[in-house]
Amino acid sequence: MSIYTKTGDAGHTSVITKRIPKSTPIIALLGKVDQVNACFGLISILSDLPRVYEVQNILFEIGTSIAKDDYSINLAHYTHQLELDIDQLDTVLPPLTNFILPGGTELSARFHLARTNTRFAEHALWGHNNTQSDIHMYLNRLSDWCFAQARKANFDAKINDTIWTRIN
């Protein structure tokens, strides 16, 4: 199978079994989900958390569901697992009393990048389908999980999160 097909050169692409313009919002949405997955690919270089690979596989499933315009995928178990992880991290991390800036360790910064990209994907999803689904809830929780993991990465490296301070 060739990597390039030249079939998209005229501005259309295949989604499941139909051809649509590349300028349609669903293509932007699928690109944002793919972007989140790429962020987790970067995270996987520095982290051996099994959840990272699980997330990547789920993101592929989400992309397939969106492409099929089928939002019935059941992600409740996976959303709950993210919540359990966040709750566990909350027992070890110092209480959050201020807004923090992304950064610290490279791993923390990568989790923050994944968090912000996940928020963009979730926003695009609401623009495409404004009926709450497991996909909506999973992406919302995934961004929270990324935030908690970013804090944990700094905590493990004994680096304090950088507190946001007003410039005025």
Secondary structure by P-SEA (a helix, b strand, c coil): cccccccccccccccccbbbbcccaaaaaaaaaaaaaaaaaaaaaccccaaaaaaaaaaaaaaaaaaaccccccaaaaaaaaaaaaaaaaaccccccccccccccaaaaaaaaaaaaaaaaaaaaaaacccccaaaaaaaaaaaaaaaaaaaaaaaaccccbbbbbcc
